[in-house]
Amino acid sequence: MSTKRKKKRQLRPWVKITLSIIVILLVVFGLKSCFFDQEKRQAKADPDQEVMTTAKSKIIIDAGHGGMDGGAISTIQKTEKEFALEYALGIGEEIQKLDPNIEVLYTRVNDETPWVDPYTSLNYEYDDLIGRANLVNEKDPYYLLSVHFNSREDANESGFEAYVRGDDAASNQIYQNIAKNLKEIGYSKDRGVFSTETYPLHMVDMTTPSAMLIELGFMTNEQEVKTLNSPQMRAKICKAIAKGYVEYIKDHDNPDTNPQKEKLKKRAEEDAKKQEEAQKAAEQAAQQAAQANPQPVQ
């Protein structure tokens, strides 16, 4: 009797196998669910944070104006140079957060513009641009972003726009990335990207890297100034612009081997040579004029 009862308590082999499979599946699905929930929580914590590994690259960010040149004055009496510095530093910080492999440099990190002497300069704004362009070319980055803000008599004008060289495919694509990102955060309107062949700009045309001058908004639009002056909105705009650059760099070859770099560098060298020749011609003309009309000896 006892032997029979003992046999009845034993599980049949197929039942053991079935229970073992069920236990294994529960463990596997449990681990998978925990891993998925962890990834989901991380993504929810910072949806914009991505691990973007790139070849080492270098960008220089130029905060427009500075020193004696305040630029436009906003509706809250805060100058363009102040806005430009805040945004330049913010964009650079966001780029390095997204991809530490990208080296970020600045033309200025405060109100000082040491490349021009305000006491001896006969044309401060021109000498300032020459000094900035020379600094950029000495640092030899692949990308240049010059940050500015617009102004108009019409206080209703709003939006952002940019200026690049006509043959600079990199900056054109980066602007498209930036415009897309700014649209996603609901900032203002896209006024487009324009070629410096129509609107010549020293910081774009006389520098060697892929260069963009961006006008981020209007100092004469009260509502836009309010938005631009908000620390929360500034952080979002800076991140949107930073992502535009990081997205481009991530999707392309090592910038140091990009054939476009040599093309742009050659063009800038040709432009600088033309400017030097024009300056020499002007000096020679002045000398000839002085020889033709000598001053009487006192």
C-alpha positions as CSV (number, residue, x, y, z in Angstrom):
1,M,0.0,0.0,0.0
2,S,2.7,2.5,1.0
3,T,4.7,1.7,-2.2
4,K,1.7,2.4,-4.4
5,R,1.0,5.8,-2.6
6,K,4.6,6.8,-3.1
7,K,4.5,6.1,-6.9
8,K,1.3,8.1,-7.2
9,R,3.2,11.2,-5.7
10,Q,6.0,11.1,-8.3
11,L,5.6,13.4,-11.3
12,R,5.7,12.0,-14.8
13,P,8.7,12.9,-16.9
14,W,6.8,15.0,-19.5
15,V,5.3,17.1,-16.6
16,K,8.8,17.8,-15.2
17,I,10.0,18.9,-18.6
18,T,7.0,21.2,-19.1
19,L,7.4,22.8,-15.7
20,S,11.1,23.3,-16.3
21,I,10.4,25.1,-19.6
22,I,7.8,27.3,-17.9
23,V,10.3,28.3,-15.2
24,I,13.0,29.1,-17.7
25,L,10.7,31.3,-19.8
26,L,9.5,33.2,-16.8
27,V,13.1,34.0,-15.8
28,V,14.0,35.1,-19.3
29,F,11.0,37.3,-19.7
30,G,11.4,38.7,-16.3
31,L,15.0,39.7,-17.0
32,K,14.1,41.1,-20.4
33,S,11.3,43.2,-18.8
34,C,13.6,44.7,-16.2
35,F,16.2,45.6,-18.8
36,F,13.6,47.2,-21.1
37,D,12.1,49.2,-18.2
38,Q,15.6,50.5,-17.3
39,E,16.2,51.6,-20.9
40,K,12.7,53.2,-20.9
41,R,13.4,55.1,-17.7
42,Q,16.8,56.4,-19.0
43,A,15.2,57.6,-22.3
44,K,12.4,59.3,-20.4
45,A,14.9,61.0,-18.1
46,D,16.7,62.8,-21.0
47,P,15.3,62.1,-24.5
48,D,17.8,64.3,-26.2
49,Q,20.9,62.8,-24.6
50,E,22.6,60.5,-27.1
51,V,26.0,58.8,-27.2
52,M,27.4,60.2,-30.3
53,T,30.9,58.9,-31.0
54,T,32.8,60.8,-33.8
55,A,36.2,61.3,-35.2
56,K,37.9,64.2,-33.3
57,S,36.6,67.5,-34.7
58,K,37.0,71.2,-33.8
59,I,34.5,74.1,-33.9
60,I,35.1,77.7,-33.0
61,I,32.1,79.8,-31.8
62,D,32.2,83.5,-32.3
63,A,30.0,85.7,-30.1
64,G,29.3,88.7,-32.3
65,H,30.3,92.2,-31.4
66,G,31.9,92.9,-28.0
67,G,34.1,95.6,-26.5
68,M,33.1,99.1,-27.8
69,D,30.7,97.5,-30.3
70,G,27.5,96.6,-28.5
71,G,25.5,95.8,-31.7
72,A,21.8,96.2,-31.7
73,I,19.9,97.3,-28.5
74,S,17.0,95.1,-27.5
75,T,13.6,96.2,-26.3
76,I,14.8,95.5,-22.7
77,Q,17.9,97.6,-23.3
78,K,20.1,94.5,-23.2
79,T,22.7,94.7,-26.0
80,E,23.2,92.2,-28.8
81,K,26.8,91.5,-27.7
82,E,25.4,90.3,-24.3
83,F,22.9,88.0,-25.9
84,A,25.5,86.7,-28.4
85,L,28.0,85.8,-25.6
86,E,25.3,84.0,-23.6
87,Y,24.2,81.9,-26.6
88,A,27.7,81.3,-27.9
89,L,28.9,79.8,-24.5
90,G,25.6,77.9,-24.1
91,I,25.9,76.3,-27.6
92,G,29.5,75.3,-26.9
93,E,28.6,73.7,-23.6
94,E,25.8,71.7,-25.2
95,I,28.0,70.5,-28.0
96,Q,30.5,69.1,-25.5
97,K,27.8,67.4,-23.5
98,L,26.5,65.6,-26.6
99,D,30.0,64.7,-27.8
100,P,33.1,65.3,-25.8
101,N,35.2,64.3,-28.8
102,I,34.4,67.7,-30.4
103,E,36.8,70.4,-29.4
104,V,35.1,73.7,-28.8
105,L,36.9,77.0,-29.0
106,Y,35.6,80.6,-28.7
107,T,36.7,84.0,-30.2
108,R,35.7,85.6,-26.9
109,V,34.5,84.4,-23.5
110,N,33.8,87.8,-22.0
111,D,33.4,91.4,-23.3
112,E,37.1,91.8,-24.2
113,T,38.2,92.0,-27.9
114,P,42.1,92.0,-27.5
115,W,42.7,91.8,-31.2
116,V,41.7,95.5,-31.7
117,D,43.0,98.6,-29.9
118,P,40.1,101.0,-29.4
119,Y,42.4,103.9,-28.7
120,T,44.4,103.6,-32.0
121,S,41.9,102.1,-34.4
122,L,40.5,104.4,-37.0
123,N,37.8,102.0,-37.9
124,Y,36.9,99.8,-34.9
125,E,34.3,97.6,-36.5
126,Y,36.5,96.8,-39.5
127,D,39.6,96.1,-37.4
128,D,37.5,94.0,-35.1
129,L,36.4,91.8,-38.0
130,I,39.9,91.5,-39.4
131,G,41.2,90.4,-35.9
132,R,38.4,87.9,-35.5
133,A,39.0,86.3,-38.9
134,N,42.7,86.1,-38.3
135,L,42.1,84.4,-34.9
136,V,39.8,81.9,-36.5
137,N,42.3,81.1,-39.3
138,E,45.1,80.7,-36.8
139,K,43.1,78.2,-34.7
140,D,42.3,76.3,-38.0
141,P,39.0,74.7,-36.9
142,Y,36.8,72.8,-39.4
143,Y,33.6,74.7,-38.4
144,L,32.8,78.3,-37.5
145,L,29.5,79.5,-36.0
146,S,29.2,83.3,-35.6
147,V,26.2,84.2,-33.4
148,H,24.3,87.4,-34.0
149,F,20.8,88.9,-33.6
150,N,18.7,90.9,-36.0
151,S,17.0,94.3,-35.8
152,R,14.4,96.0,-38.0
153,E,12.3,99.2,-38.0
154,D,9.3,96.9,-38.2
155,A,8.8,95.6,-34.6
156,N,6.8,92.7,-35.9
157,E,9.7,91.1,-37.8
158,S,10.7,87.8,-36.2
159,G,12.5,84.5,-36.9
160,F,16.0,83.1,-37.4
161,E,18.2,82.9,-40.5
162,A,21.7,82.2,-41.6
163,Y,24.4,83.1,-44.1
164,V,26.9,80.7,-45.6
165,R,29.2,80.5,-48.7
166,G,27.3,79.2,-51.7
167,D,29.6,76.2,-52.1
168,D,29.7,75.3,-48.5
169,A,27.6,72.1,-48.5
170,A,28.4,71.3,-44.9
171,S,27.1,74.6,-43.4
172,N,24.0,74.4,-45.6
173,Q,23.2,70.9,-44.3
174,I,23.9,72.0,-40.7
175,Y,21.5,74.9,-41.0
176,Q,18.8,72.4,-42.1
177,N,19.5,70.3,-39.0
178,I,19.3,73.4,-36.8
179,A,16.1,74.6,-38.4
180,K,14.5,71.2,-37.9
181,N,15.5,71.1,-34.3
182,L,14.3,74.7,-33.6
183,K,11.0,73.8,-35.1
184,E,10.7,70.8,-32.8
185,I,11.0,73.0,-29.7
186,G,8.5,75.5,-31.2
187,Y,10.9,78.5,-31.5
188,S,9.9,81.2,-33.9
189,K,10.0,80.8,-37.7
190,D,12.6,79.7,-40.2
191,R,13.5,82.7,-42.5
192,G,16.0,80.5,-44.5
193,V,19.6,80.3,-45.3
194,F,21.3,82.8,-47.7
195,S,24.5,82.8,-49.7
196,T,27.2,85.4,-49.1
197,E,27.5,85.7,-52.8
198,T,24.5,87.9,-52.5
199,Y,25.1,89.2,-49.0
200,P,29.0,89.3,-48.4
201,L,30.1,88.9,-44.8
202,H,33.7,89.1,-43.6
203,M,33.4,86.4,-40.9
204,V,32.1,83.9,-43.5
205,D,34.0,84.9,-46.7
206,M,37.4,85.6,-45.1
207,T,37.7,82.5,-42.9
208,T,38.9,79.1,-43.9
209,P,36.5,76.7,-42.1
210,S,32.9,75.8,-43.1
211,A,31.4,79.0,-41.8
212,M,27.9,80.1,-40.8
213,L,26.7,83.4,-39.4
214,I,23.3,82.8,-37.7
215,E,20.9,85.6,-36.8
216,L,18.9,84.0,-33.9
217,G,16.1,86.5,-33.5
218,F,15.1,90.1,-33.5
219,M,16.2,92.6,-30.9
220,T,13.3,94.8,-32.0
221,N,10.6,92.3,-31.4
222,E,9.3,92.5,-27.8
223,Q,7.9,89.0,-27.6
224,E,11.0,87.4,-29.3
225,V,13.3,89.3,-26.9
226,K,11.3,88.0,-24.0
227,T,11.6,84.4,-25.3
228,L,15.4,84.8,-26.0
229,N,16.0,86.2,-22.6
230,S,14.3,83.3,-20.8
231,P,17.0,81.0,-19.3
232,Q,14.8,77.9,-20.0
233,M,14.2,78.8,-23.6
234,R,17.9,79.7,-24.1
235,A,18.9,76.3,-22.9
236,K,16.5,74.6,-25.4
237,I,17.7,76.8,-28.3
238,C,21.4,76.2,-27.5
239,K,20.8,72.4,-27.4
240,A,18.9,72.5,-30.7
241,I,21.8,74.3,-32.4
242,A,24.4,72.1,-30.8
243,K,22.5,69.0,-32.0
244,G,22.5,70.4,-35.5
245,Y,26.3,70.3,-35.5
246,V,26.7,67.0,-33.7
247,E,24.3,65.3,-36.0
248,Y,26.2,66.4,-39.0
249,I,29.6,65.5,-37.6
250,K,28.4,62.1,-36.5
251,D,27.0,61.3,-40.0
252,H,30.1,62.3,-42.0
253,D,33.7,61.3,-42.3
254,N,36.6,62.6,-40.2
255,P,36.5,66.4,-40.9
256,D,40.3,66.5,-41.1
257,T,40.2,64.4,-44.2
258,N,37.1,66.0,-45.8
259,P,38.1,67.3,-49.3
260,Q,35.9,70.3,-48.8
261,K,38.3,71.7,-46.2
262,E,41.1,72.2,-48.7
263,K,38.7,73.7,-51.2
264,L,37.4,76.3,-48.7
265,K,40.9,77.0,-47.4
266,K,42.2,77.6,-50.9
267,R,39.3,80.0,-51.6
268,A,39.9,82.0,-48.4
269,E,43.6,82.2,-49.3
270,E,42.8,83.6,-52.7
271,D,40.4,86.1,-51.2
272,A,43.1,87.2,-48.7
273,K,45.6,87.6,-51.5
274,K,43.2,89.8,-53.5
275,Q,42.6,92.0,-50.5
276,E,46.4,92.3,-49.9
277,E,47.0,93.2,-53.6
278,A,44.2,95.8,-53.4
279,Q,45.8,97.3,-50.3
280,K,49.2,97.5,-52.0
281,A,47.7,99.1,-55.0
282,A,46.0,101.7,-52.8
283,E,49.3,102.4,-51.0
284,Q,51.2,102.8,-54.3
285,A,48.5,105.1,-55.7
286,A,48.8,107.2,-52.5
287,Q,52.6,107.4,-52.9
288,Q,52.4,108.4,-56.5
289,A,49.9,111.1,-55.7
290,A,52.3,112.4,-53.0
291,Q,55.2,112.4,-55.4
292,A,53.2,114.2,-58.0
293,N,52.2,116.9,-55.5
294,P,55.2,117.4,-53.2
295,Q,54.6,119.6,-50.2
296,P,56.6,122.8,-50.0
297,V,59.4,122.8,-47.5
298,Q,58.6,125.1,-44.6
